[in-house]
Amino acid sequence: MDTLSRLPWAAQSAVFKKLESIADVGSMSRSERLKYDEALKKYRDTLSVFEGARMEGREEGIREGIREGIKKGKIENARKMKAYGLALDMISDITGLTIDEVRDL
């Protein structure tokens, strides 16, 4: 209790709200507790799914950014090679771009 009295009012309020929610769960009947536990499980599963989807989207975005960066680098190198007069098929072979992509630069 001494520690609790040293906490700021907002923290004390949060502690008491948490204790109140625990007490409410403790006073539930068996069937209410089963329903509560099932609802809590669904809530946590949903949060987990959303977090997984967010991380997958982020990873896909990173992979896409890397692919775009590599493609831009190939295009820039092909432009330089083309400016030096290298043959289109040679540029295509070196960069991995198609001959049509090299021709369109």
C-alpha positions, 0 to 999 in steps of 0.5 A: 500500500505504501508503494501505491500511495507514492504513485501519481493519481493517474497511475493509482487510478489505472491500478484500481481499474485493473484490480476492478476488472480482475475482481469482476472476472473472478466473480463470474459464474462458470458459464460466464467465465467460459464465454469470457475466456472464449471471447478473449481468445477470439480477441487475441487471435484477431490481434495476432492475425492483424499483426501477422498481416501487417508484418507480411505486408511490410516484408512484401513492401520491402521485397518490392522496393528491393526489386524496384531498386535493382531494376532501376540500377540495371536500367541506369547501367544499360543507359550508360552502356548504350551511351558507350555504344555497346551492342544491344544484345551484349547490354541485354546479356549483362544487365538481364533486361530484354533487348526491347527494354534496352532498345526503348532506353 
